[in-house]
Amino acid sequence: MGPTPNRSGLRGHRAHRTRRAQHRFAVAVLALLCLLTGSLPAAHAEPAGATTGTTGGKAALPDVTPRPQHMEGNGNTLAVPARARVLTAGDVDRPTLDLVVSVLREAGAADIEEAPLPAGRRHAGELTVVVGGIQDARVTRALRAAGGRVPDDLPAEGYALASRAAPGGGSVVLAGADGDGTYYAAQTLRQLASGPTVAGVSVIDYPLMPLRGAIEGFYGSPWTHTERLDQLAFYGELKMNTYLYAPKDDPYHRERWRDPYPAERLAELGELARQASDHHVRFTFALSPGVSICYSSPGDRAALEAKLQAVYDLGVRSFSVPLDDISYTQWNCAGDREAYGAPSRQSAAQAQVDLLNRLQRDFLADREGTEPLQMVPTEYGDVTETAYKKTIREQLDPGIEVMWTGTDVVPPSITVEDAARAAAVWGRKVFLWDNYPVNDYGQAEGRLLLAPYAEREPGLHAQLSGLVLNPMNQAAASKVALFGGADFAWNDTGYAPLRAWRAAADYLAGGDPDTVRALLAFFDVEHLAPTFGTDPWQPAAPELAARLHRFRADWDGGAKEAALRGLLPYARLLATAPEQIRNGVADEGFVADCGPWLDALRLWGTAFERTLDALGARLSGDDDRAQQLFDEAAALAERAGAIETIPGETRPQGPVRVADGVLDVFLADARALR
């Protein structure tokens, strides 16, 4: 469902609801200014009732993403000694233990013993880490002893964590509601560790949405196998539990859906399934037969089941049948006309219901460990009642998950009311397929979509069965938006878009403040988020636009030299940000994905500097020097504008866009300033 027009009669430019564009722009500008100066304005502070940040005058708590439901201080910071014991209660999987051990080693523990709990009393000068299920009385005793709280009823995937310092070491307890919860507790421990210390905290945490993750569902070059492996590890770090394999341009997924995967491709799918399991991610295999299936054909039904069986044999237990971006104005075979009558919304829905119900009841229900089937309806981007939706609502097996993209293919916002209407029209909670930050459609040509995940209303968890984001062709660059999506899906009531945005920059920068600053400036010039219409739902370069607006006000007010002094440092930041990012970001995939845009920004930023220098020369009366600098700026801008996206990696292909409509306009207009 990468949003590409002209694939279906359902697509097209829908009228967009009236949005408070000017208000959003002003809020974004204010918030971004504060981000780059290290603080958040009141309008974007942490939500009321938050337990992160400062508490009662104590030191600020660490920033954990996704944001925990409850976190409070628990005494002094714990210094990690050279010796540590990891004590396990019950079945704790190897990936969880490996993560705990790696955190301790990174913090300086050289001698780490693993043993079952109990294993004697704690010795002075060592750290004890207890890992296990919260149902185990030994674990809850350790949790209380470490100053933690034992919740009465911990939901699935939830956990309680306590870390408390003691002379020469201390105690850490990770207590999960289940194996997933224990793994997520270890992921939180990873974020509590800083250098040779662990923050002293007590945490009770659990997700608000059952399904959280990403769907590789775009048109254009599919991700590579290496990129998928990296993404699955990343999802585990952010407590995302879902990945849907549905790349539109994998021929065996869609156009050649009947054909078995070649042996080497099947082996890769098996490796992905194992990688997903190791990181507590549900690998969902999607097969999209709607472009050519004959619903009434026993042969086609058998081919569909055989394809799913081959993947089931690899260990996959979750399946999806997307029926998006197809036409229901014609059948693919004469047999369907005989079985269902003339093509129509109702008859298409009936054929789809018969296929899906049969898969759920006769295929999945007969196989051990399978999850409920997921489907994408042909009418996926609205909440209008139709004969198609009525048939799906009334006849589709109630256990089958229905995916929905919001009130449009690329919705500018999604409210709780929108989701409630969707639940009513489909007869169940819907599974949100969010087409952000996907960039495979015309309005996104030449763009990286690096604005924060925003305009999704807190409280959506009450109406949704889950949330997956459809990322960009650029896998690693998609991590910026995925950071926010993971945070929102876990705890939408405590979500702050700009906090998650800065956390993404900090993650990519490895905490280096200069690289964080460079990344935030880069995110800003790639901030515009389009829809299928003419008006973007997130504005272009709001931080830069605000600075240029202030510059022009000062210039027109007569404070010309002060205006130049105020703007020059930001121009230098833009010019030098690409080199800082290339040197400071360890994620090679991110740097490669962003390569053309970083190249263009270096040129645009240098052109920005030359333009300001030209204005300075003009103020000093050196018109010849000013003209030379203006000409240099124009040449640099022309070179920047000629840089194109990586061939074969981006759909659609075209010149890269950097703060377009903002920086280029300023550079052109500046020549007339006197």
C-alpha positions as CSV (number, residue, x, y, z in Angstrom):
1,M,0.0,0.0,0.0
2,G,2.8,2.4,-0.7
3,P,0.6,5.3,-1.7
4,T,0.8,5.3,-5.5
5,P,-2.1,6.8,-7.6
6,N,-3.6,5.2,-10.7
7,R,-3.1,1.6,-9.4
8,S,-6.8,1.4,-8.4
9,G,-10.0,3.3,-8.9
10,L,-10.0,3.9,-5.2
11,R,-7.0,6.2,-5.4
12,G,-7.0,9.8,-6.3
13,H,-6.8,13.2,-4.8
14,R,-9.4,13.4,-2.0
15,A,-10.5,16.6,-0.5
16,H,-8.5,17.3,2.6
17,R,-10.2,18.4,5.8
18,T,-9.6,21.9,7.0
19,R,-6.4,21.9,9.1
20,R,-5.0,24.6,11.4
21,A,-1.9,24.9,9.2
22,Q,-0.8,28.3,10.5
23,H,-1.2,27.2,14.1
24,R,0.8,24.0,13.4
25,F,3.5,25.9,11.7
26,A,3.8,28.3,14.7
27,V,3.9,25.5,17.2
28,A,6.5,23.5,15.2
29,V,8.7,26.6,14.9
30,L,8.6,27.3,18.6
31,A,9.3,23.7,19.5
32,L,12.1,23.3,17.1
33,L,13.8,26.5,18.3
34,C,13.7,25.1,21.8
35,L,14.9,21.7,20.7
36,L,18.1,23.2,19.2
37,T,18.7,25.2,22.4
38,G,18.2,22.1,24.6
39,S,14.7,22.8,26.1
40,L,11.1,22.2,25.3
41,P,8.5,24.9,25.5
42,A,5.5,24.5,27.8
43,A,3.2,23.5,24.9
44,H,5.5,20.6,24.2
45,A,6.6,19.6,27.7
46,E,6.0,16.1,28.9
47,P,2.4,15.3,29.5
48,A,0.8,15.9,32.9
49,G,1.4,13.0,35.3
50,A,4.7,12.0,33.6
51,T,7.1,10.3,35.9
52,T,10.2,10.9,33.8
53,G,12.2,14.1,34.1
54,T,12.6,15.8,37.5
55,T,10.7,14.6,40.6
56,G,10.5,16.6,43.7
57,G,13.8,18.5,43.0
58,K,15.7,15.2,42.5
59,A,18.1,14.7,39.6
60,A,16.4,14.1,36.3
61,L,15.6,10.5,35.4
62,P,17.1,9.0,32.3
63,D,15.2,9.3,29.0
64,V,13.9,5.9,28.0
65,T,12.2,5.2,24.7
66,P,9.5,4.0,24.5
67,R,8.4,6.1,27.4
68,P,7.6,3.9,30.4
69,Q,4.1,4.0,31.9
70,H,5.7,4.6,35.4
71,M,9.2,5.4,36.4
72,E,10.5,7.0,39.5
73,G,13.8,7.5,41.3
74,N,15.1,4.7,43.6
75,G,18.1,6.2,45.4
76,N,21.5,6.9,44.2
77,T,23.1,5.9,40.8
78,L,24.5,2.4,40.9
79,A,28.2,2.1,40.1
80,V,28.9,-1.1,38.1
81,P,31.8,-3.0,39.8
82,A,34.1,-5.4,38.0
83,R,32.2,-8.5,39.3
84,A,28.6,-9.2,38.6
85,R,26.2,-12.2,39.0
86,V,23.2,-12.8,36.7
87,L,20.7,-15.0,38.5
88,T,17.9,-16.5,36.4
89,A,14.5,-17.8,37.6
90,G,12.7,-20.1,35.3
91,D,13.1,-20.1,31.5
92,V,14.9,-17.0,30.4
93,D,15.8,-17.0,26.7
94,R,19.3,-16.7,25.5
95,P,18.8,-13.4,23.6
96,T,17.6,-11.8,26.8
97,L,20.5,-13.0,28.8
98,D,23.0,-12.0,26.1
99,L,21.5,-8.5,26.2
100,V,21.9,-8.3,30.0
101,V,25.4,-9.5,29.9
102,S,26.4,-7.2,27.1
103,V,25.0,-4.2,29.0
104,L,27.0,-5.2,32.1
105,R,30.2,-5.7,30.1
106,E,29.8,-2.3,28.4
107,A,29.5,-0.8,31.8
108,G,32.7,-2.3,33.0
109,A,31.9,-5.7,34.6
110,A,34.7,-8.0,33.5
111,D,33.8,-11.0,35.6
112,I,30.2,-12.1,35.0
113,E,28.8,-15.3,36.5
114,E,25.5,-16.8,35.3
115,A,23.7,-19.0,37.7
116,P,20.1,-20.1,38.7
117,L,18.3,-18.2,41.5
118,P,18.9,-18.6,44.4
119,A,22.7,-18.7,44.4
120,G,23.7,-17.7,47.9
121,R,23.9,-14.3,49.4
122,R,25.3,-11.2,47.7
123,H,28.9,-10.5,48.3
124,A,30.4,-7.1,48.9
125,G,31.8,-5.5,45.9
126,E,29.6,-7.2,43.3
127,L,26.4,-6.5,41.4
128,T,23.5,-8.9,41.5
129,V,21.1,-9.0,38.6
130,V,18.0,-11.1,38.9
131,V,16.1,-12.0,35.7
132,G,12.9,-13.9,35.6
133,G,9.1,-14.0,35.5
134,I,7.2,-11.9,37.9
135,Q,5.0,-14.9,38.8
136,D,8.0,-16.4,40.6
137,A,7.9,-15.6,44.3
138,R,11.7,-15.5,44.5
139,V,11.7,-12.8,41.8
140,T,9.1,-10.7,43.5
141,R,11.0,-10.9,46.8
142,A,14.1,-9.7,45.1
143,L,12.1,-6.9,43.4
144,R,10.8,-5.7,46.8
145,A,14.2,-5.9,48.3
146,A,15.6,-3.7,45.6
147,G,13.0,-1.1,46.3
148,G,10.7,-2.0,43.4
149,R,7.0,-2.2,43.2
150,V,5.1,-5.4,42.5
151,P,2.0,-4.6,40.4
152,D,-1.2,-6.5,41.1
153,D,-1.9,-7.4,37.5
154,L,0.9,-6.9,34.9
155,P,-0.4,-7.1,31.3
156,A,1.2,-9.2,28.6
157,E,4.6,-7.9,27.5
158,G,4.8,-5.9,30.7
159,Y,7.6,-5.8,33.2
160,A,8.7,-4.4,36.5
161,L,12.3,-3.3,37.1
162,A,14.2,-2.0,40.1
163,S,17.8,-0.9,40.4
164,R,19.3,0.1,43.7
165,A,22.8,1.0,44.7
166,A,24.6,-0.7,47.6
167,P,28.2,-0.4,48.9
168,G,30.5,-1.8,46.3
169,G,27.7,-2.7,43.9
170,G,23.9,-3.2,44.3
171,S,21.0,-5.0,42.8
172,V,19.0,-5.0,39.6
173,V,15.8,-7.0,39.1
174,L,14.1,-7.6,35.8
175,A,10.7,-9.2,36.3
176,G,8.6,-9.9,33.1
177,A,5.0,-10.8,32.8
178,D,6.2,-13.2,30.1
179,G,9.3,-13.8,28.0
180,D,8.6,-10.7,25.9
181,G,8.3,-8.5,29.1
182,T,11.6,-9.8,30.5
183,Y,13.3,-9.0,27.2
184,Y,11.8,-5.5,27.2
185,A,13.0,-5.0,30.8
186,A,16.5,-5.8,29.5
187,Q,16.1,-3.2,26.7
188,T,15.2,-0.7,29.4
189,L,18.2,-1.6,31.4
190,R,20.3,-0.9,28.3
191,Q,19.0,2.6,28.3
192,L,19.5,3.1,32.1
193,A,23.2,2.3,31.8
194,S,25.5,5.3,31.1
195,G,29.2,4.7,31.1
196,P,30.1,2.7,34.3
197,T,26.8,3.4,36.0
198,V,23.1,2.4,36.1
199,A,20.4,4.8,37.1
200,G,18.6,4.0,40.4
201,V,15.0,3.6,39.3
202,S,11.8,1.7,39.9
203,V,9.8,1.0,36.7
204,I,6.4,-0.6,36.0
205,D,5.8,-0.7,32.3
206,Y,3.6,-2.3,29.6
207,P,2.4,-1.5,26.1
208,L,-1.0,0.1,25.4
209,M,-1.2,-1.4,21.9
210,P,-1.0,-5.1,21.3
211,L,0.7,-4.9,17.8
212,R,3.5,-2.3,17.2
213,G,5.9,-2.1,14.4
214,A,6.5,-1.6,10.7
215,I,5.2,-3.0,7.4
216,E,7.5,-3.1,4.4
217,G,4.7,-2.3,2.1
218,F,5.9,0.3,-0.3
219,Y,6.4,0.4,-4.1
220,G,10.0,0.6,-5.5
221,S,13.2,-1.2,-4.6
222,P,12.6,-3.6,-1.7
223,W,14.9,-3.5,1.2
224,T,18.0,-5.7,1.1
225,H,18.3,-8.8,3.3
226,T,21.0,-7.0,5.3
227,E,18.7,-4.0,5.8
228,R,15.9,-6.3,7.0
229,L,18.1,-8.0,9.5
230,D,19.2,-4.6,10.9
231,Q,15.6,-3.4,11.0
232,L,14.5,-6.4,13.1
233,A,17.2,-5.8,15.6
234,F,16.2,-2.2,15.8
235,Y,12.6,-3.1,16.4
236,G,13.6,-5.2,19.3
237,E,15.5,-2.3,20.8
238,L,12.4,-0.1,20.6
239,K,10.0,-2.8,21.9
240,M,8.2,-3.1,18.6
241,N,6.8,-6.6,18.2
242,T,5.6,-6.7,14.6
243,Y,7.2,-6.8,11.2
244,L,5.0,-7.4,8.1
245,Y,6.9,-8.6,5.0
246,A,4.9,-7.1,2.1
247,P,7.2,-5.3,-0.4
248,K,5.0,-4.5,-3.5
249,D,7.9,-5.0,-5.9
250,D,8.9,-8.4,-4.7
251,P,7.5,-10.4,-7.6
252,Y,6.8,-13.5,-5.5
253,H,4.7,-11.4,-3.1
254,R,2.4,-10.0,-5.7
255,E,2.7,-10.4,-9.5
256,R,4.0,-14.0,-9.3
257,W,2.3,-14.9,-6.0
258,R,1.5,-18.5,-7.2
259,D,5.2,-19.3,-7.9
260,P,7.3,-20.8,-5.1
261,Y,10.1,-18.8,-3.7
262,P,13.5,-19.9,-5.1
263,A,15.5,-21.9,-2.5
264,E,17.9,-19.0,-1.8
265,R,15.0,-16.6,-1.2
266,L,13.2,-19.1,1.0
267,A,16.4,-19.5,3.1
268,E,16.6,-15.7,3.5
269,L,13.0,-15.7,4.8
270,G,13.9,-18.4,7.3
271,E,16.8,-16.3,8.5
272,L,14.6,-13.3,8.9
273,A,12.1,-15.3,10.9
274,R,14.9,-16.5,13.2
275,Q,16.2,-12.9,13.6
276,A,12.7,-11.7,14.4
277,S,12.2,-14.4,17.0
278,D,15.6,-13.5,18.7
279,H,14.5,-9.9,19.0
280,H,10.9,-10.8,20.1
281,V,9.4,-9.5,16.9
282,R,6.5,-11.3,15.2
283,F,7.4,-12.0,11.6
284,T,4.2,-11.7,9.5
285,F,4.4,-13.0,6.0
286,A,2.1,-11.3,3.5
287,L,1.0,-12.7,0.2
288,S,-1.0,-10.4,-2.2
289,P,-2.9,-12.5,-4.7
290,G,-5.6,-10.0,-5.6
291,V,-4.1,-8.8,-8.9
292,S,-4.8,-12.1,-10.6
293,I,-6.6,-14.6,-8.3
294,C,-9.6,-16.5,-9.4
295,Y,-11.5,-16.7,-6.0
296,S,-13.6,-19.6,-7.1
297,S,-10.7,-21.7,-8.4
298,P,-9.6,-24.7,-6.2
299,G,-6.2,-24.5,-8.0
300,D,-5.6,-20.9,-6.9
301,R,-6.7,-21.6,-3.4
302,A,-4.3,-24.6,-3.3
303,A,-1.5,-22.4,-4.7
304,L,-2.1,-19.8,-2.0
305,E,-2.1,-22.4,0.8
306,A,1.1,-24.0,-0.6
307,K,2.9,-20.7,-0.6
308,L,1.9,-20.1,3.1
309,Q,2.8,-23.6,4.1
310,A,6.3,-23.2,2.7
311,V,6.8,-20.2,5.0
312,Y,5.0,-21.9,7.9
313,D,7.6,-24.7,7.6
314,L,10.3,-22.0,8.2
315,G,8.8,-21.3,11.6
316,V,6.5,-18.3,10.6
317,R,3.2,-18.3,12.4
318,S,1.6,-15.0,11.4
319,F,0.2,-14.4,7.9
320,S,-1.5,-11.5,6.0
321,V,-3.4,-11.4,2.8
322,P,-3.5,-7.8,1.5
323,L,-6.2,-7.1,-1.1
324,D,-5.3,-3.4,-1.6
325,D,-4.6,-1.6,-4.8
326,I,-6.7,-3.9,-7.0
327,S,-9.8,-3.3,-9.0
328,Y,-13.2,-4.7,-8.2
329,T,-14.8,-3.6,-11.4
330,Q,-13.8,-6.8,-13.2
331,W,-13.1,-10.4,-12.4
332,N,-9.9,-12.2,-13.2
333,C,-11.7,-15.3,-14.5
334,A,-15.1,-16.3,-15.9
335,G,-15.6,-18.7,-13.0
336,D,-15.9,-15.8,-10.5
337,R,-18.7,-14.2,-12.6
338,E,-20.5,-17.6,-12.5
339,A,-19.9,-17.9,-8.8
340,Y,-20.5,-14.4,-7.6
341,G,-22.4,-12.6,-10.4
342,A,-21.4,-9.3,-12.1
343,P,-18.5,-7.4,-10.6
344,S,-19.5,-5.0,-7.8
345,R,-18.4,-3.9,-4.4
346,Q,-20.7,-6.4,-2.8
347,S,-19.7,-9.4,-5.0
348,A,-16.0,-8.5,-4.6
349,A,-16.4,-8.5,-0.8
350,Q,-18.2,-11.8,-0.9
351,A,-15.5,-13.4,-2.9
352,Q,-12.8,-12.0,-0.5
353,V,-14.7,-13.1,2.6
354,D,-15.0,-16.7,1.3
355,L,-11.3,-16.8,0.6
356,L,-10.2,-15.4,3.9
357,N,-12.6,-17.3,6.1
358,R,-11.6,-20.5,4.4
359,L,-7.9,-19.7,5.1
360,Q,-8.6,-18.9,8.7
361,R,-10.8,-21.8,9.5
362,D,-9.4,-24.6,7.3
363,F,-5.7,-23.6,7.1
364,L,-4.5,-21.6,10.1
365,A,-6.8,-23.1,12.6
366,D,-5.5,-26.5,11.8
367,R,-1.8,-25.6,12.4
368,E,-0.2,-25.2,15.7
369,G,0.8,-21.8,17.1
370,T,-0.7,-19.6,14.3
371,E,-1.9,-16.1,14.9
372,P,-5.2,-14.7,13.5
373,L,-5.1,-13.9,9.8
374,Q,-4.6,-10.3,8.8
375,M,-6.1,-8.7,5.7
376,V,-6.1,-5.4,3.9
377,P,-9.5,-4.5,2.4
378,T,-9.7,-3.0,-1.1
379,E,-11.5,0.0,0.5
380,Y,-8.8,0.7,3.1
381,G,-8.6,4.5,3.3
382,D,-11.9,5.9,4.6
383,V,-14.8,5.2,6.9
384,T,-17.7,5.6,4.4
385,E,-20.3,2.9,4.6
386,T,-20.6,0.9,1.4
387,A,-21.9,-2.5,0.3
388,Y,-18.3,-3.7,0.3
389,K,-17.7,-2.8,4.0
390,K,-21.1,-4.0,5.0
391,T,-20.4,-7.5,3.6
392,I,-16.9,-7.6,5.3
393,R,-18.4,-6.4,8.6
394,E,-21.2,-8.9,8.6
395,Q,-19.5,-12.0,7.2
396,L,-15.7,-11.9,7.8
397,D,-14.6,-14.2,10.6
398,P,-14.5,-11.9,13.7
399,G,-11.0,-13.1,14.6
400,I,-9.4,-11.8,11.4
401,E,-7.5,-8.5,11.7
402,V,-8.6,-5.7,9.3
403,M,-6.0,-3.1,8.4
404,W,-6.9,0.5,7.7
405,T,-4.8,3.5,6.6
406,G,-6.9,6.2,8.3
407,T,-9.3,8.6,6.6
408,D,-7.1,8.8,3.5
409,V,-4.2,7.0,1.9
410,V,-1.8,9.5,3.5
411,P,-3.9,11.1,6.3
412,P,-2.8,14.5,7.7
413,S,-4.1,13.4,11.1
414,I,-5.8,10.5,12.8
415,T,-8.1,11.1,15.7
416,V,-9.8,8.8,18.3
417,E,-13.1,9.6,16.7
418,D,-11.7,8.5,13.2
419,A,-10.6,5.2,14.6
420,A,-14.0,4.7,16.5
421,R,-15.8,5.2,13.2
422,A,-13.5,2.8,11.5
423,A,-14.1,0.2,14.2
424,A,-17.9,0.6,13.7
425,V,-17.8,0.3,10.0
426,W,-15.5,-2.8,10.0
427,G,-17.2,-4.4,13.0
428,R,-13.9,-4.7,15.0
429,K,-11.0,-2.7,16.2
430,V,-8.8,-1.9,13.2
431,F,-5.1,-2.4,12.7
432,L,-3.7,0.9,11.6
433,W,-1.4,0.8,8.5
434,D,0.1,4.3,8.8
435,N,1.5,5.6,5.5
436,Y,4.2,7.7,7.1
437,P,7.1,8.1,6.4
438,V,6.6,6.2,3.1
439,N,7.9,8.3,0.1
440,D,7.0,6.3,-3.0
441,Y,4.4,8.7,-4.4
442,G,4.6,11.8,-6.6
443,Q,4.3,14.5,-3.9
444,A,7.2,12.9,-2.0
445,E,9.5,12.9,-5.0
446,G,13.1,13.7,-4.1
447,R,12.3,13.8,-0.4
448,L,13.5,12.2,2.8
449,L,10.6,12.4,5.3
450,L,12.4,13.2,8.6
451,A,9.7,15.1,10.4
452,P,8.6,13.7,13.7
453,Y,5.8,11.2,14.0
454,A,2.9,13.5,14.8
455,E,-0.8,14.4,14.5
456,R,-1.9,11.1,15.8
457,E,-4.2,11.6,18.8
458,P,-3.4,10.3,22.2
459,G,-5.9,7.7,23.2
460,L,-5.9,5.8,19.9
461,H,-4.9,2.6,21.7
462,A,-8.5,2.3,22.9
463,Q,-9.8,1.9,19.3
464,L,-6.9,0.2,17.6
465,S,-5.7,-3.4,17.7
466,G,-2.2,-2.2,16.6
467,L,-0.1,0.3,14.6
468,V,2.5,-0.3,12.0
469,L,4.3,2.4,10.0
470,N,5.0,2.0,6.3
471,P,8.6,3.2,6.0
472,M,10.6,4.8,3.1
473,N,12.6,3.0,0.4
474,Q,15.5,4.2,2.6
475,A,15.4,1.7,5.5
476,A,17.9,3.2,7.9
477,A,16.6,6.8,7.4
478,S,13.2,5.5,8.3
479,K,14.4,5.0,11.8
480,V,13.7,8.7,12.6
481,A,10.0,8.3,12.2
482,L,9.9,4.7,13.5
483,F,11.4,6.0,16.8
484,G,8.2,8.1,17.2
485,G,5.9,5.4,16.0
486,A,7.3,2.9,18.5
487,D,7.0,5.4,21.3
488,F,3.4,6.3,20.4
489,A,2.3,2.7,20.0
490,W,3.7,1.7,23.4
491,N,2.4,4.7,25.4
492,D,0.3,7.1,23.3
493,T,-1.1,8.9,26.3
494,G,2.4,10.0,27.3
495,Y,3.7,10.7,23.8
496,A,5.6,13.9,23.0
497,P,6.6,14.0,19.3
498,L,9.6,16.3,19.7
499,R,10.9,14.3,22.7
500,A,10.9,11.2,20.5
501,W,12.4,13.1,17.6
502,R,15.3,14.3,19.7
503,A,15.7,10.8,21.1
504,A,16.1,9.5,17.5
505,A,18.8,12.0,16.9
506,D,20.5,11.0,20.2
507,Y,20.3,7.3,19.2
508,L,21.9,7.9,15.8
509,A,24.5,10.2,17.3
510,G,25.5,7.8,20.1
511,G,24.9,10.7,22.5
512,D,27.4,13.0,20.9
513,P,26.0,16.6,21.3
514,D,27.6,18.0,18.2
515,T,26.2,15.2,16.1
516,V,22.8,15.5,17.7
517,R,22.8,19.2,16.8
518,A,23.8,18.5,13.2
519,L,21.2,15.8,12.9
520,L,18.4,18.0,14.2
521,A,19.4,20.7,11.6
522,F,19.3,18.0,8.9
523,F,16.0,16.7,10.1
524,D,14.6,20.2,9.8
525,V,15.6,20.8,6.2
526,E,13.9,17.4,5.4
527,H,10.9,18.2,7.6
528,L,8.2,18.6,5.0
529,A,5.6,15.8,5.1
530,P,3.3,15.7,2.1
531,T,-0.1,14.2,1.4
532,F,-1.8,13.4,-1.9
533,G,-3.0,17.0,-2.1
534,T,-1.2,20.3,-2.4
535,D,-0.9,21.1,1.3
536,P,1.7,19.3,3.4
537,W,0.6,18.2,6.9
538,Q,4.0,19.1,8.3
539,P,5.6,22.3,7.0
540,A,9.0,22.7,5.2
541,A,12.0,23.5,7.4
542,P,10.2,25.3,10.2
543,E,13.3,26.0,12.2
544,L,15.1,27.5,9.3
545,A,12.0,29.4,8.2
546,A,11.7,30.9,11.7
547,R,15.3,32.1,11.6
548,L,14.9,33.6,8.1
549,H,11.7,35.4,9.2
550,R,13.5,36.9,12.2
551,F,16.5,37.9,10.0
552,R,14.2,39.7,7.6
553,A,12.4,41.5,10.4
554,D,15.7,42.7,11.9
555,W,17.1,43.7,8.4
556,D,14.0,45.6,7.5
557,G,14.0,47.3,10.9
558,G,17.5,48.6,10.3
559,A,19.5,46.2,12.5
560,K,21.3,44.8,9.4
561,E,24.6,43.9,10.9
562,A,23.0,42.3,13.9
563,A,20.7,40.3,11.6
564,L,23.8,38.9,9.8
565,R,25.6,38.1,13.0
566,G,22.5,36.2,14.2
567,L,22.1,34.1,11.1
568,L,25.6,33.3,10.1
569,P,26.2,30.6,12.8
570,Y,23.2,28.7,11.6
571,A,24.3,28.9,8.0
572,R,27.6,27.4,9.1
573,L,25.8,24.7,10.9
574,L,24.0,23.7,7.8
575,A,27.1,23.8,5.7
576,T,29.1,21.6,8.2
577,A,26.3,19.3,9.3
578,P,26.9,16.8,6.5
579,E,30.5,16.2,7.5
580,Q,29.6,16.0,11.2
581,I,26.9,13.4,10.4
582,R,29.2,11.3,8.3
583,N,31.8,11.3,11.0
584,G,29.5,11.1,14.0
585,V,26.8,8.6,13.0
586,A,27.9,5.0,13.4
587,D,24.9,3.6,11.4
588,E,26.5,3.2,7.9
589,G,23.1,2.5,6.4
590,F,21.7,5.9,7.6
591,V,24.7,7.7,6.1
592,A,24.4,5.8,2.8
593,D,20.6,6.4,2.6
594,C,21.0,10.1,3.2
595,G,24.1,10.5,1.0
596,P,22.6,12.6,-1.9
597,W,20.8,14.8,0.6
598,L,23.9,15.4,2.7
599,D,25.8,16.2,-0.5
600,A,23.1,18.7,-1.5
601,L,22.9,20.2,2.0
602,R,26.7,20.9,2.1
603,L,26.3,22.9,-1.2
604,W,23.1,24.7,-0.1
605,G,24.6,25.5,3.3
606,T,27.8,26.9,1.7
607,A,25.6,28.9,-0.8
608,F,23.8,30.2,2.3
609,E,27.1,31.3,3.9
610,R,28.2,33.0,0.6
611,T,24.9,34.9,0.4
612,L,25.3,36.2,3.9
613,D,28.9,37.2,3.2
614,A,27.7,39.0,0.1
615,L,25.2,41.0,2.1
616,G,28.0,41.9,4.5
617,A,30.2,43.0,1.7
618,R,27.4,45.1,0.3
619,L,26.9,46.7,3.7
620,S,30.6,47.6,3.8
621,G,30.3,49.2,0.3
622,D,32.3,46.5,-1.6
623,D,29.7,45.9,-4.4
624,D,32.2,44.0,-6.5
625,R,33.0,41.5,-3.8
626,A,29.3,41.2,-3.1
627,Q,28.5,40.4,-6.7
628,Q,31.3,37.8,-6.8
629,L,29.9,36.1,-3.6
630,F,26.3,36.2,-5.0
631,D,27.5,34.5,-8.1
632,E,29.4,31.8,-6.2
633,A,26.2,31.2,-4.1
634,A,24.2,30.8,-7.3
635,A,26.6,28.4,-8.8
636,L,26.6,26.3,-5.6
637,A,22.8,26.3,-5.5
638,E,22.7,25.2,-9.2
639,R,25.1,22.3,-8.4
640,A,22.9,21.3,-5.4
641,G,19.8,21.4,-7.4
642,A,21.3,18.9,-10.0
643,I,21.9,16.2,-7.4
644,E,19.5,13.3,-7.8
645,T,18.3,10.4,-5.7
646,I,20.2,7.1,-5.9
647,P,19.0,5.3,-9.1
648,G,17.1,2.1,-8.4
649,E,16.8,3.0,-4.7
650,T,14.1,5.6,-4.7
651,R,10.6,5.7,-6.2
652,P,10.0,8.1,-7.8
653,Q,13.5,9.1,-9.0
654,G,14.3,12.8,-9.2
655,P,16.4,15.8,-7.9
656,V,16.8,15.7,-4.1
657,R,14.9,18.4,-2.2
658,V,16.5,20.3,0.7
659,A,14.4,23.0,2.5
660,D,12.7,23.7,-0.9
661,G,10.5,26.7,-0.8
662,V,12.4,28.1,2.1
663,L,16.2,28.3,1.6
664,D,16.1,28.5,-2.2
665,V,13.6,31.4,-2.1
666,F,15.7,33.2,0.5
667,L,18.9,32.9,-1.6
668,A,17.1,34.3,-4.6
669,D,15.5,37.1,-2.8
670,A,18.6,38.1,-0.9
671,R,20.2,39.6,-4.0
672,A,17.7,42.4,-3.9
673,L,18.3,43.3,-0.2
674,R,19.8,46.7,0.4
